[in-house]
Amino acid sequence: MQPTEPGPAGPFDASERDAVYRAIHERRDVRGQFLPDPIDPAALRRVLEAAHAAPSVGLSQPWNFILVQAPETKARVRRAFERANAEAEARFEGERRRLYSALKLQGIDEAPLNLLVTCDRSRGGPVVLGRTHQLDTDLYSTVCAVQNLWLAARAEGIGVGWVSIFHEADLREIFELPDRVVPVAYLCLGQVRELYDRPELAAKGWARQRDLDEMIFADRWGAKI
C-alpha cells in the first residue's frame, strides 16, 4: 500500500459540531426503558463500524463483538448477574443497601440485543508499538471502542446499558473465551421510550455529578489553576 498524504483539517460547521456535543451530553446508561422492537440491521452495522473506528494502540484493534440474542444465552448471563449482584448488595449497609436494592442495574432480558465486547490481548503480536511499557493500553483501546459505539448508538436512537456486575469467570465460561481474550463490556442495546435528562444514578440519589472545576489541576496533582 502506498503512503497517503494528510488531507486538510479544520473545525466542523456549527450544526455538525452541535450534533457531536449533543450525542456526548445526552448519552445515558439505559436499564429499564428498552422497547422490544428489533434494531434495524443497517443502524447496528453503522454503530459497530463506529466502534471499529476507535483509536487503538499500535493500530492493533484488539476488540471483538459477540452479538447475544439467543434466549438461553441471555438467561445464563442474567443468572450470572443475579449471583454477583446479590454479593454486591451485601457490601452496602442500611439506607445505602435499601437504595441499591431498588435500583435497576441491567436490561438483559428487556433489550432485544446484548453485546459482549472483548479484548484479544495477543492482537498485534508479542510486541505492539505503543504498548511496550504500558501493557493495559489494549484494554483502554477497547474501552474507546465502547465509547464510540455508545455515542453512535445515541445518534441512532439506540439505548445502551453497560452491565458490569459479573464474575469474569462466568462470562468466560458462558462465551467460551480463550485465555488470551478478556471480557471488557457486556452491553444491552435497544430502542428506548425515553431517557433521563441526567445520569440515572444522579436522578435517583445514588451519586452527584461533580463540577468540572474540581477535576482540573495545573502541572501537578492537586494544584488548582
C-alpha positions in Angstrom: 0.0 0.0 0.0 1.4 3.4 -1.0 1.6 6.0 1.7 -1.0 8.7 1.6 -0.6 12.4 2.2 -2.6 14.1 5.1 -5.7 16.0 4.0 -6.9 19.3 5.1 -8.1 19.7 8.7 -10.4 22.2 10.3 -13.4 22.5 12.6 -16.9 21.1 11.8 -19.5 23.6 10.9 -21.8 24.7 13.7 -24.6 22.2 13.2 -22.2 19.3 12.9 -20.3 20.4 16.0 -23.5 20.8 17.9 -24.6 17.3 16.9 -21.4 15.8 18.3 -21.7 17.5 21.6 -25.4 16.7 21.8 -24.6 12.9 21.5 -21.9 13.3 24.2 -24.1 15.1 26.7 -27.3 13.1 26.0 -25.7 9.7 26.2 -27.2 7.7 29.0 -26.7 4.3 30.7 -30.0 2.6 29.9 -31.5 0.0 32.2 -35.3 -0.1 32.1 -36.5 1.9 29.1 -36.0 -0.6 26.3 -38.6 -1.4 23.7 -38.9 -4.9 22.3 -38.6 -3.8 18.7 -35.6 -5.3 16.9 -32.7 -3.0 16.0 -32.5 -2.0 12.3 -29.6 -4.1 10.9 -28.2 -1.1 8.9 -28.2 1.0 12.1 -26.5 -1.8 14.0 -23.9 -2.0 11.3 -23.2 1.7 11.5 -22.8 1.5 15.3 -20.4 -1.4 15.0 -18.4 0.5 12.3 -18.2 3.5 14.7 -16.8 1.2 17.4 -14.3 -0.3 14.9 -13.1 3.2 14.0 -11.9 3.8 17.6 -8.2 4.6 18.2 -6.1 1.6 19.3 -2.6 1.2 20.5 -0.3 0.4 17.6 -3.4 0.1 15.4 -3.9 -3.3 17.0 -7.7 -3.1 17.0 -7.9 -5.7 19.9 -11.7 -5.8 20.1 -14.3 -8.3 19.0 -18.1 -8.1 19.3 -20.2 -11.1 20.3 -23.9 -10.5 19.4 -26.1 -12.1 22.0 -29.7 -12.8 21.0 -30.4 -16.4 22.0 -32.8 -16.5 25.0 -30.9 -19.4 26.6 -27.7 -17.4 26.5 -29.3 -14.3 27.9 -30.8 -16.5 30.7 -27.3 -17.8 31.6 -25.9 -14.2 31.7 -28.8 -13.0 33.8 -28.3 -15.8 36.3 -24.6 -14.8 36.5 -25.5 -11.2 37.1 -28.0 -12.1 39.8 -25.4 -14.1 41.7 -22.9 -11.3 41.5 -25.5 -8.6 42.3 -26.5 -10.4 45.5 -22.9 -10.3 46.6 -22.6 -6.6 45.7 -25.8 -5.7 47.6 -24.4 -7.4 50.7 -21.4 -5.0 50.7 -23.7 -2.0 51.4 -25.3 -1.2 54.7 -28.5 0.4 56.0 -30.1 3.0 53.7 -27.4 2.5 51.1 -28.4 -1.1 50.8 -32.1 -0.3 50.6 -31.4 2.2 47.8 -29.1 -0.3 46.0 -31.8 -3.0 46.0 -34.3 -0.5 44.5 -32.0 0.3 41.5 -32.4 -1.5 38.2 -28.9 -2.3 37.1 -29.5 -4.4 34.0 -31.8 -4.8 31.0 -30.5 -8.2 29.9 -34.0 -9.7 29.1 -35.7 -6.4 28.1 -33.1 -5.4 25.5 -33.6 -7.1 22.1 -29.8 -7.3 21.7 -27.0 -7.9 24.1 -23.4 -7.4 23.1 -20.1 -8.6 24.6 -17.1 -6.5 23.7 -13.8 -8.3 24.3 -10.1 -7.5 24.1 -7.8 -10.0 22.5 -4.5 -9.4 24.3 -2.5 -11.2 21.7 -3.7 -9.0 18.8 -0.8 -7.4 17.0 1.8 -9.9 18.1 4.2 -10.1 21.1 5.5 -6.6 20.7 3.0 -3.8 19.9 4.0 -0.3 19.1 3.0 2.0 22.0 2.3 -1.0 24.3 5.9 -1.8 25.2 5.7 0.0 28.6 2.0 0.3 29.3 0.6 -3.2 28.8 -3.0 -2.2 29.6 -3.3 0.2 26.6 -5.0 -2.6 24.7 -7.8 -2.6 27.3 -8.0 1.2 27.1 -8.3 0.9 23.4 -11.2 -1.5 23.7 -13.0 0.9 26.1 -12.5 3.7 23.4 -14.4 1.4 21.0 -17.2 1.0 23.6 -17.5 4.8 23.9 -17.6 5.2 20.1 -20.4 2.6 20.0 -22.3 4.4 22.8 -22.2 7.8 21.1 -23.1 6.4 17.7 -26.0 4.5 19.3 -27.3 7.7 20.8 -27.3 9.4 17.4 -29.2 6.4 16.0 -31.8 6.5 18.8 -30.5 3.2 20.3 -30.1 3.0 24.1 -27.1 1.3 25.6 -26.7 -0.1 29.1 -23.3 -1.4 30.4 -23.7 -4.3 32.9 -20.6 -4.6 34.9 -21.7 -6.8 37.9 -20.3 -10.2 36.9 -17.5 -12.5 37.8 -15.2 -12.6 34.8 -15.0 -16.4 35.1 -18.8 -16.7 34.5 -18.6 -14.7 31.2 -15.5 -16.7 30.2 -17.5 -19.9 30.7 -20.7 -18.8 29.0 -19.0 -17.4 25.9 -16.1 -20.0 25.8 -13.5 -17.3 25.7 -9.8 -18.3 25.0 -7.4 -17.4 27.8 -5.9 -14.5 25.8 -9.3 -12.8 25.4 -10.7 -10.6 28.2 -14.4 -9.6 28.5 -14.4 -5.8 28.7 -18.0 -4.7 28.4 -21.4 -6.5 28.5 -23.9 -4.2 26.8 -27.7 -4.2 26.4 -28.9 -2.4 23.2 -32.4 -1.5 22.0 -34.7 1.4 21.1 -35.9 3.3 24.1 -39.1 5.0 25.1 -37.4 7.9 27.0 -34.2 9.0 28.5 -33.4 10.7 31.8 -32.3 14.3 31.5 -29.2 13.5 33.6 -27.5 10.2 34.6 -30.0 7.9 36.2 -27.8 7.4 39.4 -27.9 11.1 39.9 -31.6 11.3 39.3 -32.2 8.5 41.8 -30.0 10.0 44.5 -27.2 7.4 44.4 -24.4 9.9 43.5 -24.0 13.5 42.4 -22.5 14.9 39.2 -19.2 16.6 40.1 -18.3 20.0 38.8 -15.6 20.0 36.1 -13.5 22.7 38.0 -13.0 20.1 40.8 -11.2 17.9 38.3 -8.7 20.3 36.7 -5.2 20.7 38.1 -2.2 22.7 36.9 1.2 21.0 36.3 0.9 18.6 39.3 -1.7 16.7 41.3 -3.9 18.9 43.5 -2.6 22.3 42.2 -5.6 24.4 41.3 -5.5 26.7 38.3 
